[in-house]
Amino acid sequence: MVHYSTNYVFDGVQVNTPKRDAPAPLSVYGRSKLRGEQLAAASGAWCYVVRTAVIFGPKGTSDLSKKSFVDIMLDLSAKRDTLQVVSDEINSLTYAPDLAAGTNALLGALPPPGIYHLANSGGASWFDFAREIFRIAGKNVTVLPVPSSHFPRKAARPPRAILLNTKLPSPRPWQAALAEFLALPPHPVISSSRCRGRHARPRRYVPHGPAGHSE
């Protein structure tokens, strides 16, 4: 059995620590994911808990499938030439095909059951991520860094939640995975004919989803 979890089981206080960090979720979401980990481990099944973070990749065909941060940024780039993006929340980033390949390799190797971290190497703030998206995509968008306190939200988020892949081979850097994703056709962007004007006030982006933590 494979149970997927999140970097949000950590509080983001530890920074790239080589030891096993104790989970300390800050939100109901993080606590629910940690409880899922505990129940999976207690099920008696041969179980791999795979923690990952900030997944991006081709949008699924299900009606429940949501756009990734990448496609949201590309959509916004057709509407605005300036965006405000949170710069003080640092996460691991994960390309969905790399997560699938890593999971397949894990099942093929059949290591002992337990917790495994699987994310592309490196980490980035939402601001860093957005700038790299626009750089690779060739979009002329000004990205302004703002603190998370600029956009008050109900759920607390860890300030630094980078997952260290200490048990598995580290996937390629997230920048390389992002470049591959953006090279795939097509990446639909809202037509400029549907825009309300590119010189309107700056649009803010507040991340809704998911401190280096090793496992």
Residue frames as a rotation matrix with the C-alpha (Angstrom) as fourth column:
MET 1
0.575 0.818 0.000 0.00
0.818 -0.575 0.000 0.00
0.000 0.000 -1.000 0.00
VAL 2
-0.641 -0.703 0.309 1.16
0.693 -0.703 -0.161 3.53
0.330 0.111 0.937 -0.77
HIS 3
0.506 0.748 -0.429 -0.22
0.854 -0.506 0.126 6.40
-0.123 -0.430 -0.894 1.29
TYR 4
-0.212 -0.571 0.793 0.63
0.652 -0.687 -0.321 9.92
0.728 0.449 0.518 0.12
SER 5
0.446 0.264 -0.855 1.20
0.842 -0.448 0.301 12.60
-0.304 -0.854 -0.422 2.71
THR 6
0.733 0.016 0.680 2.57
0.354 -0.863 -0.361 16.13
0.581 0.505 -0.638 2.81
ASN 7
-0.431 -0.901 0.041 5.35
0.550 -0.298 -0.780 18.40
0.715 -0.314 0.625 4.02
TYR 8
-0.129 0.460 0.878 2.69
-0.478 -0.805 0.352 20.22
0.869 -0.375 0.324 6.04
VAL 9
0.711 0.266 -0.651 3.04
0.392 0.619 0.680 17.63
0.584 -0.739 0.336 8.81
PHE 10
-0.239 -0.862 -0.446 6.04
0.954 -0.124 -0.272 19.75
0.179 -0.491 0.853 9.90
ASP 11
0.624 0.479 -0.618 6.03
0.649 -0.758 0.067 23.17
-0.436 -0.442 -0.784 11.53
GLY 12
0.693 -0.369 0.620 8.93
0.440 -0.465 -0.768 24.54
0.572 0.805 -0.160 9.48
VAL 13
0.916 -0.379 0.133 11.14
-0.345 -0.572 0.744 25.35
-0.207 -0.727 -0.654 12.47
GLN 14
0.267 -0.840 0.472 13.93
0.259 0.534 0.805 22.91
-0.928 -0.093 0.360 11.59
VAL 15
0.680 -0.118 -0.723 16.11
-0.659 -0.531 -0.533 23.92
-0.321 0.839 -0.439 8.64
ASN 16
0.488 -0.474 -0.733 17.67
-0.553 0.482 -0.680 21.14
0.676 0.737 -0.027 6.53
THR 17
0.174 -0.399 0.900 18.34
-0.931 0.230 0.282 18.98
-0.319 -0.888 -0.331 9.56
PRO 18
-0.468 -0.435 -0.769 20.06
-0.708 0.706 0.032 15.62
0.529 0.559 -0.639 8.99
LYS 19
-0.958 0.140 0.249 18.09
-0.080 0.704 -0.706 13.90
-0.274 -0.697 -0.663 11.74
ARG 20
-0.506 0.861 0.051 14.55
0.662 0.350 0.663 12.63
0.553 0.369 -0.747 11.64
ASP 21
-0.889 0.220 0.402 12.32
-0.360 -0.879 -0.314 15.53
0.284 -0.424 0.860 12.54
ALA 22
-0.707 0.702 -0.079 9.26
0.569 0.501 -0.652 14.96
-0.419 -0.506 -0.754 14.65
PRO 23
-0.396 0.643 0.656 6.04
0.612 -0.348 0.710 16.02
0.685 0.682 -0.255 12.92
ALA 24
-0.575 0.289 -0.766 4.40
0.579 -0.518 -0.630 19.11
-0.578 -0.805 0.131 14.38
PRO 25
-0.401 0.448 0.799 1.58
0.816 -0.221 0.534 20.20
0.416 0.866 -0.277 12.05
LEU 26
-0.970 -0.016 -0.241 0.28
0.120 -0.898 -0.424 23.75
-0.209 -0.440 0.873 12.33
SER 27
-0.534 0.795 -0.289 -3.10
-0.843 -0.473 0.257 23.29
0.068 0.381 0.922 10.66
VAL 28
0.259 0.732 0.630 -6.10
-0.598 0.634 -0.492 20.98
-0.759 -0.249 0.602 10.57
TYR 29
0.802 -0.023 -0.597 -4.94
-0.547 0.373 -0.749 19.87
0.240 0.928 0.287 7.11
GLY 30
-0.184 -0.969 -0.165 -1.50
-0.715 0.248 -0.654 18.95
0.674 -0.002 -0.739 8.44
ARG 31
-0.498 0.049 0.866 -2.96
-0.771 0.432 -0.468 17.16
-0.397 -0.900 -0.178 11.46
SER 32
0.601 0.781 0.169 -5.35
-0.582 0.572 -0.578 15.18
-0.549 0.249 0.798 9.27
LYS 33
0.586 -0.468 -0.662 -2.52
-0.545 0.376 -0.749 14.10
0.600 0.800 -0.035 6.99
LEU 34
-0.533 -0.780 0.327 -0.42
-0.761 0.274 -0.587 13.06
0.368 -0.562 -0.740 9.99
ARG 35
-0.085 0.589 0.804 -3.35
-0.720 0.521 -0.458 11.05
-0.688 -0.618 0.379 11.33
GLY 36
0.831 0.350 -0.433 -3.60
-0.557 0.508 -0.658 9.36
-0.011 0.787 0.617 7.94
GLU 37
-0.033 -0.934 -0.357 0.08
-0.673 0.284 -0.683 8.41
0.739 0.218 -0.638 8.21
GLN 38
-0.616 -0.210 0.759 -0.50
-0.774 0.340 -0.534 6.93
-0.146 -0.917 -0.372 11.65
LEU 39
0.353 0.835 0.422 -3.53
-0.639 0.545 -0.543 4.92
-0.683 -0.078 0.726 10.57
ALA 40
0.694 -0.168 -0.700 -1.72
-0.593 0.418 -0.689 3.61
0.408 0.893 0.191 7.50
ALA 41
-0.385 -0.923 -0.019 1.22
-0.694 0.303 -0.653 2.50
0.608 -0.239 -0.757 9.65
ALA 42
-0.592 0.207 0.779 -1.13
-0.676 0.398 -0.620 0.83
-0.438 -0.894 -0.096 12.14
SER 43
0.315 0.831 -0.459 -3.12
-0.948 0.247 -0.203 -1.01
-0.055 0.498 0.865 9.46
GLY 44
0.262 -0.302 0.916 -0.78
-0.222 0.905 0.362 -3.99
-0.939 -0.298 0.170 9.43
ALA 45
0.962 0.086 0.258 -0.31
0.229 0.254 -0.940 -3.68
-0.147 0.963 0.225 5.67
TRP 46
-0.116 -0.980 0.160 3.06
0.903 -0.037 0.429 -3.49
-0.415 0.194 0.889 3.94
CYS 47
0.776 0.626 0.077 2.81
0.622 -0.741 -0.252 0.28
-0.101 0.244 -0.965 3.66
TYR 48
-0.494 -0.847 0.197 4.89
0.865 -0.502 0.008 3.08
0.093 0.174 0.980 2.25
VAL 49
0.617 0.560 -0.554 4.02
0.594 -0.792 -0.139 6.56
-0.516 -0.243 -0.821 3.47
VAL 50
-0.261 -0.677 0.689 5.26
0.955 -0.285 0.083 8.91
0.140 0.679 0.720 0.77
ARG 51
0.322 0.294 -0.900 5.52
0.498 -0.861 -0.104 12.54
-0.805 -0.414 -0.424 1.77
THR 52
-0.345 -0.372 0.862 5.54
0.928 -0.272 0.254 14.99
0.140 0.887 0.439 -1.11
ALA 53
-0.105 0.245 -0.964 4.79
0.477 -0.838 -0.264 18.67
-0.873 -0.488 -0.029 -1.69
VAL 54
0.087 0.185 -0.979 3.49
-0.471 -0.858 -0.203 21.26
-0.878 0.479 0.013 -4.19
ILE 55
-0.289 -0.130 0.948 2.70
0.559 0.781 0.277 18.92
-0.777 0.611 -0.153 -7.07
PHE 56
0.113 0.325 -0.939 2.62
-0.645 -0.695 -0.318 20.33
-0.756 0.641 0.132 -10.58
GLY 57
-0.837 -0.353 0.419 2.13
0.082 0.676 0.732 18.71
-0.542 0.647 -0.537 -13.97
PRO 58
-0.829 0.558 -0.042 -0.49
-0.112 -0.092 0.989 18.06
0.548 0.825 0.139 -16.63
LYS 59
-0.475 0.745 0.469 -4.01
-0.853 -0.260 -0.452 18.62
-0.214 -0.614 0.759 -15.37
GLY 60
-0.861 0.201 0.466 -6.04
0.152 0.978 -0.141 15.47
-0.485 -0.050 -0.873 -14.88
THR 61
-0.815 0.578 0.044 -9.19
0.001 -0.075 0.997 14.71
0.579 0.813 0.060 -16.84
SER 62
-0.351 0.704 -0.617 -11.43
0.925 0.364 -0.110 14.35
0.147 -0.609 -0.779 -13.79
ASP 63
0.345 0.589 0.730 -13.88
0.362 -0.802 0.476 17.14
0.866 0.100 -0.490 -13.01
LEU 64
0.952 0.003 -0.306 -12.31
0.301 -0.187 0.935 17.22
-0.054 -0.982 -0.179 -9.55
SER 65
0.093 -0.990 0.109 -8.83
0.995 0.096 0.024 17.83
-0.034 0.106 0.994 -10.94
LYS 66
0.832 0.145 -0.535 -7.49
0.242 -0.964 0.115 21.30
-0.499 -0.225 -0.837 -10.19
LYS 67
0.741 -0.614 0.273 -4.94
0.078 -0.325 -0.942 23.38
0.667 0.720 -0.193 -12.04
SER 68
0.247 -0.756 -0.607 -1.45
0.968 0.217 0.124 23.45
0.038 -0.618 0.785 -10.62
PHE 69
0.362 -0.229 -0.904 0.35
0.338 -0.871 0.356 26.61
-0.869 -0.434 -0.238 -9.52
VAL 70
-0.704 -0.696 0.141 2.13
0.345 -0.162 0.924 26.63
-0.621 0.699 0.355 -12.89
ASP 71
-0.499 0.572 0.651 -1.05
0.797 0.009 0.603 26.82
0.339 0.820 -0.461 -14.94
ILE 72
0.540 0.662 -0.520 -2.59
0.813 -0.569 0.121 29.34
-0.216 -0.488 -0.846 -12.55
MET 73
-0.040 -0.653 -0.757 0.43
0.231 -0.743 0.629 31.61
-0.972 -0.149 0.180 -13.03
LEU 74
-0.870 -0.280 0.406 0.26
0.431 -0.034 0.902 31.22
-0.238 0.960 0.150 -16.82
ASP 75
0.026 0.957 0.288 -3.43
0.961 -0.104 0.257 32.08
0.276 0.270 -0.922 -16.78
LEU 76
0.590 0.195 -0.784 -2.78
0.580 -0.778 0.242 35.18
-0.562 -0.597 -0.572 -14.67
SER 77
-0.457 -0.855 -0.245 0.05
0.370 -0.434 0.821 36.25
-0.809 0.285 0.515 -16.97
ALA 78
-0.604 0.326 0.728 -2.54
0.747 -0.088 0.659 36.76
0.279 0.941 -0.190 -19.72
LYS 79
0.481 0.877 0.015 -4.53
0.779 -0.436 0.450 39.08
0.401 -0.205 -0.893 -17.47
ARG 80
0.963 -0.168 -0.210 -1.91
0.014 -0.748 0.663 41.03
-0.269 -0.642 -0.718 -15.55
ASP 81
0.519 -0.853 0.062 1.58
0.094 -0.015 -0.995 42.30
0.850 0.522 0.072 -16.13
THR 82
-0.499 -0.645 0.578 2.32
-0.578 -0.249 -0.777 42.56
0.645 -0.722 -0.248 -12.39
LEU 83
0.484 0.617 -0.621 1.68
0.077 0.676 0.733 39.96
0.872 -0.402 0.279 -9.70
GLN 84
-0.037 -0.431 0.902 2.26
-0.955 -0.252 -0.159 39.93
0.296 -0.867 -0.402 -5.95
VAL 85
0.509 0.135 -0.850 3.41
-0.107 0.990 0.093 36.51
0.854 0.043 0.519 -4.77
VAL 86
0.944 -0.075 0.323 4.31
-0.320 0.043 0.946 35.25
-0.085 -0.996 0.017 -1.28
SER 87
0.398 -0.889 -0.226 8.07
-0.419 0.043 -0.907 35.07
0.816 0.456 -0.356 -0.77
ASP 88
-0.352 -0.597 0.720 8.51
-0.896 -0.007 -0.444 33.82
0.270 -0.802 -0.533 2.81
GLU 89
0.518 0.422 0.744 7.03
-0.548 0.831 -0.090 30.32
-0.657 -0.361 0.662 2.52
ILE 90
-0.295 -0.752 -0.590 9.62
-0.955 0.245 0.165 27.86
0.021 0.612 -0.791 1.19
ASN 91
0.575 0.568 0.589 8.55
-0.535 0.805 -0.255 24.43
-0.620 -0.168 0.767 -0.06
SER 92
-0.674 -0.526 0.519 9.78
0.060 0.661 0.748 21.42
-0.737 0.535 -0.414 -1.92
LEU 93
0.057 0.658 -0.751 8.30
-0.905 -0.283 -0.317 21.17
-0.422 0.698 0.579 -5.42
THR 94
-0.459 -0.145 0.876 7.24
-0.036 0.989 0.145 17.96
-0.888 0.035 -0.459 -7.13
TYR 95
-0.476 0.260 -0.840 6.68
-0.879 -0.135 0.457 17.19
0.005 0.956 0.293 -10.80
ALA 96
0.392 0.785 0.479 3.84
-0.801 0.548 -0.242 14.65
-0.453 -0.288 0.844 -11.03
PRO 97
0.792 -0.123 -0.598 5.58
-0.336 0.730 -0.595 12.34
0.510 0.673 0.537 -13.57
ASP 98
-0.315 -0.949 -0.001 8.68
-0.452 0.150 -0.879 12.29
0.835 -0.276 -0.476 -11.35
LEU 99
-0.317 0.307 0.897 6.52
-0.917 0.144 -0.373 11.43
-0.243 -0.941 0.236 -8.35
ALA 100
0.764 0.643 -0.050 4.91
-0.624 0.718 -0.308 8.59
-0.162 0.266 0.950 -10.32
ALA 101
0.458 -0.677 -0.577 8.30
-0.273 0.510 -0.815 7.32
0.846 0.531 0.049 -11.50
GLY 102
-0.526 -0.679 0.511 9.72
-0.672 -0.036 -0.739 7.51
0.521 -0.733 -0.438 -7.99
THR 103
0.093 0.661 0.744 6.74
-0.902 0.373 -0.219 5.64
-0.422 -0.651 0.631 -6.56
ASN 104
0.874 0.214 -0.436 7.08
-0.427 0.766 -0.480 2.96
0.231 0.606 0.761 -9.23
ALA 105
0.000 -0.963 -0.271 10.79
-0.342 0.255 -0.904 2.60
0.940 0.092 -0.330 -8.42
LEU 106
-0.443 -0.091 0.892 9.98
-0.895 -0.021 -0.446 2.34
0.059 -0.996 -0.073 -4.72
LEU 107
0.533 0.739 0.413 7.50
-0.730 0.648 -0.217 -0.47
-0.428 -0.185 0.884 -5.35
GLY 108
0.754 -0.311 -0.578 9.97
-0.302 0.618 -0.726 -2.21
0.583 0.722 0.372 -7.62
ALA 109
-0.288 -0.952 0.102 12.78
-0.475 0.050 -0.879 -2.07
0.832 -0.302 -0.466 -5.06
LEU 110
0.599 0.668 -0.442 10.56
0.092 0.491 0.866 -3.17
0.796 -0.559 0.233 -2.15
PRO 111
-0.606 -0.758 0.243 12.58
-0.147 -0.194 -0.970 -1.60
0.782 -0.623 0.006 0.68
PRO 112
-0.731 0.351 -0.585 11.31
0.682 0.393 -0.617 -1.94
0.013 -0.850 -0.527 4.24
PRO 113
0.256 0.893 0.369 7.94
0.756 -0.423 0.499 -0.31
0.602 0.152 -0.784 4.87
GLY 114
-0.191 -0.302 -0.934 8.01
0.854 -0.519 -0.007 3.13
-0.483 -0.799 0.357 6.42
ILE 115
0.737 0.426 -0.524 8.10
0.230 -0.888 -0.398 6.83
-0.635 0.173 -0.753 5.63
TYR 116
-0.250 -0.776 0.579 9.80
0.910 0.015 0.413 8.09
-0.329 0.631 0.703 2.46
HIS 117
0.197 0.234 -0.952 10.20
-0.032 -0.969 -0.245 11.61
-0.980 0.079 -0.183 1.14
LEU 118
-0.279 -0.216 0.936 9.76
0.877 0.339 0.340 12.07
-0.391 0.916 0.094 -2.60
ALA 119
0.806 0.417 -0.420 10.10
0.214 -0.867 -0.450 15.52
-0.552 0.273 -0.788 -4.16
ASN 120
0.651 -0.608 0.455 12.31
0.482 -0.131 -0.866 17.12
0.586 0.783 0.208 -6.75
SER 121
-0.047 -0.768 -0.639 15.59
0.999 -0.053 -0.010 18.35
-0.026 -0.638 0.770 -5.33
GLY 122
-0.869 -0.290 0.400 15.88
0.289 -0.955 -0.065 21.91
0.401 0.059 0.914 -4.13
GLY 123
-0.096 0.863 -0.496 13.21
0.945 -0.077 -0.318 24.20
-0.313 -0.499 -0.808 -2.82
ALA 124
-0.785 -0.109 0.609 11.64
0.397 -0.844 0.361 27.55
0.475 0.526 0.706 -3.59
SER 125
-0.647 0.649 -0.400 9.26
0.043 -0.493 -0.869 30.16
-0.762 -0.579 0.290 -2.34
TRP 126
0.320 0.826 0.463 6.05
0.712 0.113 -0.693 30.79
-0.625 0.552 -0.552 -4.28
PHE 127
0.702 -0.147 -0.696 7.77
-0.350 -0.923 -0.158 33.98
-0.620 0.354 -0.700 -5.50
ASP 128
-0.394 -0.918 -0.047 10.83
-0.580 0.209 0.787 32.05
-0.713 0.338 -0.615 -6.75
PHE 129
-0.422 0.328 0.846 8.58
0.519 0.852 -0.071 29.46
-0.744 0.408 -0.529 -8.39
ALA 130
0.656 0.752 -0.055 6.53
0.421 -0.426 -0.801 32.12
-0.626 0.503 -0.596 -10.19
ARG 131
0.405 -0.573 -0.713 9.62
-0.649 -0.729 0.217 33.94
-0.644 0.375 -0.667 -11.47
GLU 132
-0.655 -0.682 0.325 11.09
-0.286 0.622 0.729 30.73
-0.699 0.384 -0.603 -12.86
ILE 133
0.009 0.751 0.660 7.79
0.674 0.483 -0.559 29.86
-0.739 0.450 -0.502 -14.56
PHE 134
0.852 0.389 -0.350 7.70
0.068 -0.745 -0.664 33.20
-0.518 0.542 -0.661 -16.35
ARG 135
0.030 -0.921 -0.389 11.42
-0.705 -0.295 0.645 33.08
-0.709 0.255 -0.658 -17.19
ILE 136
-0.685 -0.298 0.665 11.16
0.120 0.854 0.506 29.68
-0.719 0.427 -0.549 -18.86
ALA 137
0.100 0.850 0.518 7.85
0.822 0.222 -0.524 30.50
-0.560 0.478 -0.677 -20.53
GLY 138
-0.719 -0.464 0.517 9.18
0.682 -0.615 0.396 33.81
0.134 0.637 0.759 -21.82
LYS 139
0.372 0.922 0.110 6.46
0.829 -0.384 0.406 35.86
0.417 -0.061 -0.907 -20.13
ASN 140
-0.609 -0.549 0.572 7.08
0.299 -0.827 -0.476 39.54
0.735 -0.119 0.668 -19.47
VAL 141
0.590 0.803 -0.087 5.52
0.285 -0.106 0.953 39.68
0.756 -0.586 -0.291 -16.01
THR 142
-0.374 -0.649 0.662 6.78
-0.471 -0.482 -0.739 41.66
0.799 -0.589 -0.126 -13.03
VAL 143
0.354 0.430 -0.831 6.65
0.472 0.685 0.555 39.54
0.807 -0.589 0.039 -9.88
LEU 144
-0.042 -0.288 0.957 6.66
-0.598 -0.760 -0.255 41.43
0.801 -0.583 -0.140 -6.60
PRO 145
-0.491 -0.174 -0.854 7.68
0.453 0.786 -0.421 39.58
0.744 -0.594 -0.307 -3.40
VAL 146
0.012 0.522 0.853 5.36
-0.696 -0.608 0.382 40.03
0.718 -0.598 0.356 -0.43
PRO 147
-0.904 -0.312 0.292 5.31
-0.422 0.551 -0.719 38.40
0.064 -0.774 -0.630 3.02
SER 148
-0.630 0.691 -0.353 2.62
0.517 0.713 0.474 35.88
0.579 0.117 -0.807 3.84
SER 149
-0.505 0.419 -0.755 1.35
0.694 -0.323 -0.644 38.32
-0.514 -0.849 -0.127 6.49
HIS 150
-0.913 0.144 -0.383 0.33
-0.319 -0.838 0.444 40.59
-0.256 0.527 0.810 3.63
PHE 151
-0.297 0.824 -0.483 -2.52
-0.582 0.245 0.775 38.17
0.757 0.511 0.407 2.91
PRO 152
-0.563 0.079 0.823 -4.04
-0.778 0.285 -0.560 37.01
-0.279 -0.955 -0.099 6.22
ARG 153
-0.201 0.474 -0.857 -5.32
-0.475 0.718 0.509 33.43
0.857 0.509 0.081 6.06
LYS 154
0.644 0.576 0.504 -7.11
-0.714 0.216 0.666 31.24
0.275 -0.788 0.551 8.56
ALA 155
0.961 -0.264 -0.076 -4.75
0.275 0.938 0.211 28.25
0.016 -0.224 0.974 8.33
ALA 156
0.503 -0.861 -0.077 -1.15
-0.615 -0.419 0.667 28.55
-0.607 -0.289 -0.741 9.51
ARG 157
0.954 -0.262 -0.149 1.54
0.037 0.594 -0.804 27.32
0.299 0.761 0.576 7.14
PRO 158
0.531 -0.823 -0.203 5.13
0.637 0.229 0.736 26.30
-0.559 -0.520 0.646 7.86
PRO 159
0.663 -0.305 -0.684 7.64
-0.438 -0.899 -0.023 28.96
-0.607 0.315 -0.729 6.85
ARG 160
-0.182 -0.770 -0.611 10.09
-0.981 0.181 0.063 26.41
0.062 0.611 -0.789 5.48
ALA 161
0.411 0.455 0.790 8.96
-0.500 0.837 -0.222 22.90
-0.762 -0.304 0.571 4.52
ILE 162
0.138 -0.483 -0.865 11.63
-0.945 0.196 -0.260 21.30
0.295 0.853 -0.429 2.36
LEU 163
0.879 0.202 0.432 11.60
-0.324 0.917 0.231 17.50
-0.350 -0.343 0.872 2.27
LEU 164
-0.108 -0.974 -0.200 15.01
-0.971 0.060 0.230 15.82
-0.212 0.219 -0.952 2.19
ASN 165
0.807 0.373 -0.458 15.13
-0.509 0.833 -0.217 12.53
0.301 0.408 0.862 0.25
THR 166
-0.011 -0.886 0.463 17.55
-0.991 0.071 0.113 10.66
-0.133 -0.458 -0.879 2.50
LYS 167
-0.041 0.055 0.998 16.28
-0.273 0.960 -0.064 7.13
-0.961 -0.275 -0.024 1.79
LEU 168
0.605 0.346 0.717 15.72
0.577 0.430 -0.694 7.33
-0.549 0.834 0.060 -1.97
PRO 169
-0.515 -0.733 0.444 17.72
0.843 -0.339 0.418 8.66
-0.156 0.589 0.793 -4.91
SER 170
-0.257 0.397 -0.881 16.97
0.154 -0.883 -0.443 12.35
-0.954 -0.249 0.167 -5.25
PRO 171
0.477 0.458 0.750 14.94
0.825 0.060 -0.562 13.24
-0.303 0.887 -0.349 -8.34
ARG 172
-0.312 -0.622 0.718 16.27
0.852 -0.517 -0.077 15.93
0.420 0.588 0.692 -10.66
PRO 173
-0.892 -0.040 -0.450 16.12
0.274 -0.840 -0.469 19.61
-0.359 -0.542 0.760 -9.66
TRP 174
0.014 0.998 -0.060 12.67
0.594 -0.057 -0.802 21.14
-0.804 -0.024 -0.594 -9.80
GLN 175
0.016 -0.057 -0.998 13.87
-0.525 -0.850 0.040 23.69
-0.851 0.523 -0.044 -12.37
ALA 176
-0.887 -0.383 -0.259 14.70
-0.425 0.455 0.783 20.93
-0.182 0.804 -0.566 -14.86
ALA 177
-0.652 0.722 0.230 11.35
0.679 0.692 -0.245 19.26
-0.336 -0.004 -0.942 -14.25
LEU 178
0.148 0.709 -0.689 9.55
0.202 -0.704 -0.681 22.57
-0.968 -0.038 -0.248 -14.70
ALA 179
-0.395 -0.371 -0.841 11.34
-0.705 -0.465 0.536 23.20
-0.589 0.804 -0.078 -18.00
GLU 180
-0.992 0.061 0.110 10.21
0.111 0.830 0.547 19.78
-0.058 0.555 -0.830 -19.26
PHE 181
-0.283 0.955 -0.087 6.64
0.740 0.160 -0.653 20.45
-0.610 -0.250 -0.752 -18.21
LEU 182
0.171 0.352 -0.920 6.52
-0.148 -0.914 -0.377 23.85
-0.974 0.200 -0.104 -19.89
ALA 183
-0.707 -0.482 -0.518 7.87
-0.589 -0.005 0.808 22.31
-0.392 0.876 -0.280 -23.10
LEU 184
-0.726 0.508 0.464 4.87
0.543 0.837 -0.067 19.98
-0.422 0.203 -0.883 -23.32
PRO 185
-0.852 0.523 -0.038 2.10
-0.443 -0.681 0.583 21.14
0.279 0.513 0.812 -25.70
PRO 186
-0.084 -0.052 0.995 -0.26
0.258 -0.966 -0.029 22.65
0.963 0.254 0.095 -24.98
HIS 187
-0.636 0.012 -0.771 -0.36
0.759 -0.166 -0.629 24.84
-0.136 -0.986 0.096 -21.89
PRO 188
0.077 0.747 0.660 -3.59
0.795 -0.445 0.411 26.74
0.601 0.493 -0.628 -22.40
VAL 189
-0.806 -0.267 -0.528 -3.45
0.520 -0.747 -0.414 30.37
-0.284 -0.609 0.741 -21.39
ILE 190
0.221 0.945 -0.240 -6.52
0.667 -0.326 -0.670 32.59
-0.712 -0.012 -0.703 -21.23
SER 191
0.002 -0.179 0.984 -6.73
0.960 -0.277 -0.052 34.52
0.282 0.944 0.171 -24.48
SER 192
-0.850 -0.390 -0.353 -5.77
0.477 -0.855 -0.205 38.18
-0.221 -0.342 0.913 -24.32
SER 193
-0.668 0.669 0.327 -9.11
-0.051 -0.480 0.876 38.98
0.743 0.568 0.355 -25.96
ARG 194
0.320 0.796 -0.513 -10.75
0.503 0.316 0.804 37.84
0.802 -0.516 -0.300 -22.72
CYS 195
-0.501 -0.609 -0.614 -8.57
0.848 -0.207 -0.487 40.01
0.170 -0.766 0.620 -20.51
ARG 196
0.617 0.733 -0.287 -9.94
0.783 -0.608 0.130 42.98
-0.079 -0.305 -0.949 -18.66
GLY 197
0.834 -0.402 0.378 -6.81
-0.238 -0.880 -0.412 45.02
0.498 0.253 -0.829 -19.31
ARG 198
0.388 -0.768 -0.509 -3.18
0.696 0.606 -0.384 44.24
0.604 -0.205 0.770 -18.62
HIS 199
-0.580 -0.672 0.461 -2.53
0.234 -0.679 -0.696 47.53
0.780 -0.296 0.551 -16.87
ALA 200
0.597 0.776 0.201 -5.03
-0.102 -0.175 0.979 47.12
0.796 -0.605 -0.025 -14.08
ARG 201
0.413 -0.446 0.794 -3.85
-0.908 -0.274 0.318 47.03
0.076 -0.852 -0.518 -10.47
PRO 202
-0.597 -0.739 -0.313 -1.39
-0.696 0.671 -0.257 44.24
0.399 0.064 -0.915 -9.52
ARG 203
0.550 0.738 -0.391 -2.99
-0.468 0.660 0.588 40.86
0.692 -0.141 0.708 -8.94
ARG 204
-0.163 -0.586 0.794 -2.04
-0.980 0.191 -0.060 39.06
-0.116 -0.787 -0.605 -5.75
TYR 205
0.165 0.219 -0.962 -1.55
-0.319 0.934 0.158 35.34
0.933 0.281 0.224 -5.44
VAL 206
-0.040 -0.095 0.995 -2.16
-0.995 0.095 -0.031 33.62
-0.092 -0.991 -0.099 -2.12
PRO 207
-0.634 -0.231 -0.738 -1.17
-0.417 0.906 0.074 29.93
0.651 0.355 -0.671 -2.11
HIS 208
0.359 0.866 0.349 -3.81
-0.862 0.165 0.479 27.59
0.357 -0.473 0.806 -0.75
GLY 209
0.810 0.062 -0.583 -1.84
-0.015 0.996 0.086 24.39
0.586 -0.061 0.808 -0.34
PRO 210
0.453 -0.780 -0.432 1.33
0.854 0.242 0.460 22.97
-0.254 -0.578 0.776 1.11
ALA 211
0.233 0.412 0.881 12.55
-0.853 0.522 -0.018 23.63
-0.467 -0.747 0.473 7.07
GLY 212
-0.191 -0.388 -0.902 14.15
-0.734 0.667 -0.131 20.94
0.652 0.637 -0.412 5.56
HIS 213
0.279 0.343 0.897 12.88
-0.860 0.505 0.075 17.70
-0.428 -0.792 0.436 6.99
SER 214
-0.507 -0.603 -0.617 14.63
-0.809 0.579 0.099 14.41
0.297 0.549 -0.781 6.46
GLU 215
0.370 0.561 0.740 13.28
-0.693 0.698 -0.182 10.91
-0.619 -0.446 0.647 6.37
